């Protein structure tokens, strides 16, 4: 946590984000109202509403900022450009798992026991930022032949990657193994399965078999 002097030196928006994070950590729940939050943290309502329209917007921005830091760290790595799409996603998952140790209590507060298909409003910007990251990563995979182009089906791949991400977070939060070793294994195995499914062989083989089994399909072989 930053010291009081460090916080007061930050721009107002960042001070509000830091204060909201501190409140969540301390109280284990969002503030009851903007007025009570501002009063407790030494802001005015005018200060608050000059930067955010609601308390929910503060939390959404905070989660998005955590994700942005992880994406920036992996994309800025020396080997990023040489990585395949699969290795890029692995690098991201491992980096997020490591970074999340700084805010694991907040992940537990917000996501523990929540179904991975749920869309909590505080994670709306978090999801949107990941989807834009995933779209670029998957396009890299298509350009380099890792991912098959399957028309409209390909449009769901970024969302599928996000559900995989949420599954990784969920597994990590439930992991009680030493140094989260099981989480590392889950990341490896689940990412491999994901790329097998969107790659050029597994689904194509399945589609070929389906065409073969459908009436009139035998003539194609």
Number of C-alpha atoms within 10 A of each C-alpha: 9 8 7 8 8 10 16 12 10 12 9 16 16 16 17 24 18 17 20 21 19 14 17 16 15 9 9 13 12 15 17 9 11 17 15 13 21 19 12 13 15 11 18 16 14 10 14 20 12 11 14 14 11 13 18 15 16 23 20 20 19 22 20 20 16 16 21 15 12 20 19 11 13 19 15 11 10 8 10 14 11 9 14 17 25 21 15 21 22 19 19 20 23 18 15 21 21 13 15 19 11 12 13 16 16 18 16 15 14 15 18 16 11 12 11 17 10 10 11 12 13 19 20 15 19 19 23 14 16 19 18 11 16 21 16 13 17 24 16 18 21 17 12 12 14 20 23 18 16 12 7 8 9 16 12 9 18 20 17 15 20 18 16 18 22 18 18 22 24 20 17 21 20 13 14 12 10 8 9 16 12 15 23 16 11 15 23 16 11 16 21 14 12 15 19 16 15 22 18 16 14 13 15 15 11 11 12 13 13 12 16 15 11 9 9 9 13 11 8 8 7
